[in-house]
Amino acid sequence: MGWVLACLTTYLPRWKDLNLDLNELEHWTEGLWQACVSQEEGGAVQCKDLDSFLALPAELRVARVLMVLSHGLGLLGLLAAGAGLDCLKVAAGRRGLKRRLLALGGALVWGSGVAVLVPVSWVARQMVRDFWDPAVPDIVPRWEFGEALFLGWFSGFALLLGGTLLGGAACTASTPATPGRLAEDDVLDACRPLEMDSPSRKV
């Protein structure tokens, strides 16, 4: 879920919102790839691609790279963690390899969450700094948080939680007993009910 929401965060043009006081019918939004404007509430939305990568602010350039990197890390983490699950026959019988795959998947998913939270938080920090900049006149419109930022925070924390759970599952997974040990445990389990019987039934 966190990986899918991170993909949506990347491509939604709602990282920044701008309402013009002079024309309340216009609502501007901007994302990593597009800038959009809606002329009236519920009306048509016109979007334009952000053509030049170098013309973007530094936080948006870094955000593009890190968000795409998070998709790759998350996908690799899901594949590695899936291969480490007991329900799949990949590396069947090799419990140690499965645990390492599960741990690797958790680490990659955790890294994907960090790669989402860093750009989202950086863009939000820049907007807060520009919003309260005393050098900017009050009449100049200022960007505010868009819905995509909140979606990005949620997806980043979901990825961190998922990676932590996968890593914890890999660390706490118990190795299967050897055939001799398994047979011995079965004998002990079969003898326990006899030990709990009344003294009259003991030989």
VOPAGU-2260 file (C-alpha; in pm, 1 decimal, decimal comma):
REM VOPAGU-2260
SITE   aa  ch    i         X         Y         Z
SITE  MET   A    0       0,0       0,0       0,0
SITE  GLY   A    1     280,7     238,8      86,5
SITE  TRP   A    2     455,0     170,7    -245,2
SITE  VAL   A    3     137,8     230,4    -448,8
SITE  LEU   A    4      65,9     554,9    -262,4
SITE  ALA   A    5     424,3     668,6    -319,3
SITE  CYS   A    6     375,0     616,4    -694,2
SITE  LEU   A    7      57,3     825,2    -680,9
SITE  THR   A    8     237,1    1096,4    -485,5
SITE  THR   A    9     504,3    1121,9    -753,7
SITE  TYR   A   10     267,6    1183,3   -1042,9
SITE  LEU   A   11      -8,4    1386,6    -875,9
SITE  PRO   A   12      22,7    1758,8    -963,5
SITE  ARG   A   13     -88,8    1860,9    -614,6
SITE  TRP   A   14     235,4    1915,3    -425,6
SITE  LYS   A   15     172,9    2291,5    -407,6
SITE  ASP   A   16    -153,6    2487,0    -395,4
SITE  LEU   A   17    -200,6    2855,2    -473,3
SITE  ASN   A   18    -518,5    3061,8    -443,1
SITE  LEU   A   19    -515,6    3411,5    -594,1
SITE  ASP   A   20    -689,4    3676,3    -385,3
SITE  LEU   A   21    -742,3    3894,4    -692,7
SITE  ASN   A   22    -919,1    3614,1    -876,5
SITE  GLU   A   23   -1072,9    3362,5    -639,1
SITE  LEU   A   24   -1199,5    3148,8    -926,9
SITE  GLU   A   25    -845,6    3052,1   -1025,4
SITE  HIS   A   26    -674,7    2773,8    -835,3
SITE  TRP   A   27    -314,8    2682,4    -919,7
SITE  THR   A   28    -145,6    2356,7    -836,9
SITE  GLU   A   29     203,6    2230,3    -908,6
SITE  GLY   A   30     370,4    1893,4    -885,2
SITE  LEU   A   31     696,8    1737,5    -990,2
SITE  TRP   A   32     596,0    1704,5   -1355,4
SITE  GLN   A   33     303,6    1940,7   -1422,0
SITE  ALA   A   34     152,2    2274,0   -1326,3
SITE  CYS   A   35    -228,1    2299,4   -1344,2
SITE  VAL   A   36    -488,8    2573,6   -1314,5
SITE  SER   A   37    -864,4    2543,5   -1267,7
SITE  GLN   A   38   -1071,3    2844,1   -1366,2
SITE  GLU   A   39   -1364,4    2773,8   -1136,6
SITE  GLU   A   40   -1466,3    2522,7    -873,5
SITE  GLY   A   41   -1555,9    2194,5   -1038,5
SITE  GLY   A   42   -1461,3    2328,1   -1381,2
SITE  ALA   A   43   -1209,7    2208,5   -1636,5
SITE  VAL   A   44    -846,5    2181,4   -1534,2
SITE  GLN   A   45    -569,4    2283,1   -1770,8
SITE  CYS   A   46    -223,7    2135,7   -1710,8
SITE  LYS   A   47     116,2    2206,5   -1863,8
SITE  ASP   A   48     424,6    1989,6   -1834,0
SITE  LEU   A   49     727,6    2135,9   -1663,4
SITE  ASP   A   50     961,4    2121,5   -1960,1
SITE  SER   A   51    1303,6    2213,7   -1826,4
SITE  PHE   A   52    1451,9    1998,9   -1550,1
SITE  LEU   A   53    1733,1    2246,2   -1484,0
SITE  ALA   A   54    1487,7    2535,7   -1449,3
SITE  LEU   A   55    1316,3    2370,1   -1152,5
SITE  PRO   A   56    1404,6    2467,7    -795,0
SITE  ALA   A   57    1662,8    2247,8    -627,8
SITE  GLU   A   58    1410,0    2076,7    -400,5
SITE  LEU   A   59    1193,5    1971,0    -696,5
SITE  ARG   A   60    1492,4    1838,3    -891,4
SITE  VAL   A   61    1603,9    1630,8    -594,0
SITE  ALA   A   62    1243,2    1524,6    -530,6
SITE  ARG   A   63    1212,9    1384,5    -882,5
SITE  VAL   A   64    1527,6    1176,0    -845,6
SITE  LEU   A   65    1448,6    1047,4    -496,5
SITE  MET   A   66    1086,6     963,6    -571,5
SITE  VAL   A   67    1183,6     760,5    -879,3
SITE  LEU   A   68    1455,7     594,8    -670,7
SITE  SER   A   69    1197,3     507,5    -405,3
SITE  HIS   A   70     986,0     328,6    -666,3
SITE  GLY   A   71    1280,7     112,8    -770,2
SITE  LEU   A   72    1381,1      33,5    -412,5
SITE  GLY   A   73    1024,0     -46,2    -314,4
SITE  LEU   A   74     971,0    -277,0    -611,9
SITE  LEU   A   75    1296,3    -464,1    -546,5
SITE  GLY   A   76    1206,8    -487,0    -178,3
SITE  LEU   A   77     866,5    -634,8    -253,9
SITE  LEU   A   78    1017,5    -891,7    -490,0
SITE  ALA   A   79    1288,6    -990,6    -240,4
SITE  ALA   A   80    1046,0   -1009,6      49,4
SITE  GLY   A   81     801,8   -1211,8    -159,7
SITE  ALA   A   82    1075,0   -1461,5    -243,2
SITE  GLY   A   83    1150,7   -1492,0     127,9
SITE  LEU   A   84     796,2   -1585,9     224,5
SITE  ASP   A   85     730,9   -1943,2     330,9
SITE  CYS   A   86     427,4   -1973,0     103,1
SITE  LEU   A   87     645,5   -1951,5    -211,3
SITE  LYS   A   88     865,9   -2233,9    -332,3
SITE  VAL   A   89    1157,7   -2004,7    -416,6
SITE  ALA   A   90    1466,9   -2140,0    -236,2
SITE  ALA   A   91    1252,2   -2407,2     -74,5
SITE  GLY   A   92    1436,4   -2596,9     196,6
SITE  ARG   A   93    1697,5   -2323,3     237,5
SITE  ARG   A   94    1567,7   -2149,1     546,3
SITE  GLY   A   95    1873,9   -1930,3     589,7
SITE  LEU   A   96    1847,2   -1792,7     235,9
SITE  LYS   A   97    1478,7   -1718,1     284,2
SITE  ARG   A   98    1552,9   -1523,5     601,9
SITE  ARG   A   99    1821,6   -1321,8     423,5
SITE  LEU   A  100    1582,7   -1245,2     136,3
SITE  LEU   A  101    1318,1   -1132,6     384,0
SITE  ALA   A  102    1569,4    -911,0     565,1
SITE  LEU   A  103    1692,1    -766,3     234,3
SITE  GLY   A  104    1334,8    -693,0     129,9
SITE  GLY   A  105    1269,0    -516,4     459,2
SITE  ALA   A  106    1582,3    -304,4     422,0
SITE  LEU   A  107    1492,1    -205,0      65,3
SITE  VAL   A  108    1134,0    -116,4     161,1
SITE  TRP   A  109    1264,8      84,7     456,5
SITE  GLY   A  110    1502,7     270,0     224,6
SITE  SER   A  111    1213,1     338,1     -10,5
SITE  GLY   A  112    1024,1     501,5     274,7
SITE  VAL   A  113    1319,7     726,7     354,8
SITE  ALA   A  114    1349,8     819,7     -14,3
SITE  VAL   A  115     985,6     934,9      -3,5
SITE  LEU   A  116     995,4    1125,4     324,7
SITE  VAL   A  117    1309,2    1326,2     242,9
SITE  PRO   A  118    1181,5    1508,5     -70,3
SITE  VAL   A  119     829,8    1554,1      64,9
SITE  SER   A  120     961,1    1708,8     385,5
SITE  TRP   A  121    1214,9    1921,4     198,6
SITE  VAL   A  122     950,6    2067,9     -35,0
SITE  ALA   A  123     725,9    2137,0     265,8
SITE  ARG   A  124    1013,3    2307,7     450,3
SITE  GLN   A  125    1085,7    2532,6     151,6
SITE  MET   A  126     720,0    2634,3     128,8
SITE  VAL   A  127     707,2    2718,9     499,6
SITE  ARG   A  128    1024,7    2925,0     470,6
SITE  ASP   A  129     894,3    3114,0     165,2
SITE  PHE   A  130     552,8    3165,0     325,8
SITE  TRP   A  131     703,3    3342,9     626,0
SITE  ASP   A  132     979,7    3524,1     436,3
SITE  PRO   A  133     967,4    3888,7     553,8
SITE  ALA   A  134    1132,2    4004,6     230,0
SITE  VAL   A  135     826,4    3900,3      27,0
SITE  PRO   A  136     544,6    4161,7      26,4
SITE  ASP   A  137     215,0    4049,8     175,9
SITE  ILE   A  138      34,4    4111,0    -151,1
SITE  VAL   A  139     237,1    3840,8    -328,5
SITE  PRO   A  140      53,8    3503,1    -331,8
SITE  ARG   A  141     228,0    3218,4    -153,1
SITE  TRP   A  142     225,7    2846,8    -213,8
SITE  GLU   A  143      65,0    2621,5      47,6
SITE  PHE   A  144      69,5    2247,9     115,5
SITE  GLY   A  145    -105,5    2031,9    -143,0
SITE  GLU   A  146    -278,8    1700,2     -89,0
SITE  ALA   A  147      10,3    1509,2    -244,6
SITE  LEU   A  148     241,4    1609,6      41,2
SITE  PHE   A  149      13,6    1453,2     301,8
SITE  LEU   A  150     -22,3    1145,2      83,2
SITE  GLY   A  151     356,5    1130,5      57,8
SITE  TRP   A  152     402,2    1148,6     434,9
SITE  PHE   A  153     149,1     870,6     485,0
SITE  SER   A  154     307,2     648,7     219,5
SITE  GLY   A  155     656,7     709,8     357,1
SITE  PHE   A  156     559,1     609,8     709,2
SITE  ALA   A  157     371,5     307,6     573,2
SITE  LEU   A  158     686,4     197,0     390,6
SITE  LEU   A  159     895,9     246,1     703,7
SITE  LEU   A  160     648,2      40,3     903,5
SITE  GLY   A  161     639,4    -231,8     639,0
SITE  GLY   A  162    1018,1    -249,8     619,4
SITE  THR   A  163    1044,9    -267,1     997,4
SITE  LEU   A  164     790,5    -549,4    1015,4
SITE  LEU   A  165     969,2    -745,1     741,7
SITE  GLY   A  166    1303,1    -701,2     915,9
SITE  GLY   A  167    1154,0    -804,2    1248,4
SITE  ALA   A  168     995,4   -1111,8    1089,6
SITE  ALA   A  169    1331,1   -1211,1     941,0
SITE  CYS   A  170    1510,0   -1169,7    1274,4
SITE  THR   A  171    1251,8   -1358,7    1479,7
SITE  ALA   A  172    1188,7   -1643,2    1232,6
SITE  SER   A  173    1285,3   -1973,7    1389,4
SITE  THR   A  174    1490,4   -2228,7    1200,0
SITE  PRO   A  175    1328,9   -2570,3    1152,4
SITE  ALA   A  176    1451,6   -2855,1    1366,7
SITE  THR   A  177    1666,2   -3134,2    1225,7
SITE  PRO   A  178    1498,8   -3472,6    1158,5
SITE  GLY   A  179    1658,4   -3631,7    1466,3
SITE  ARG   A  180    1561,6   -3343,7    1689,2
SITE  LEU   A  181    1212,4   -3341,1    1540,2
SITE  ALA   A  182    1164,1   -3710,1    1616,5
SITE  GLU   A  183    1287,8   -3658,1    1971,7
SITE  ASP   A  184    1045,2   -3366,7    2023,6
SITE  ASP   A  185     759,2   -3581,0    1894,7
SITE  VAL   A  186     843,2   -3851,3    2148,8
SITE  LEU   A  187     856,4   -3597,9    2431,3
SITE  ASP   A  188     523,9   -3444,9    2327,0
SITE  ALA   A  189     366,6   -3791,9    2322,0
SITE  CYS   A  190     495,8   -3865,7    2672,3
SITE  ARG   A  191     373,0   -3542,4    2832,5
SITE  PRO   A  192       6,3   -3652,3    2866,2
SITE  LEU   A  193     124,0   -3963,6    3054,8
SITE  GLU   A  194     323,0   -3746,9    3295,6
SITE  MET   A  195      17,3   -3534,0    3373,1
SITE  ASP   A  196    -202,4   -3835,3    3455,3
SITE  SER   A  197    -295,4   -3926,4    3808,3
SITE  PRO   A  198     -41,8   -4125,8    4021,4
SITE  SER   A  199    -260,3   -4435,7    4005,9
SITE  ARG   A  200    -205,4   -4461,9    3631,2
SITE  LYS   A  201     173,0   -4436,9    3649,7
SITE  VAL   A  202     370,2   -4760,4    3616,0
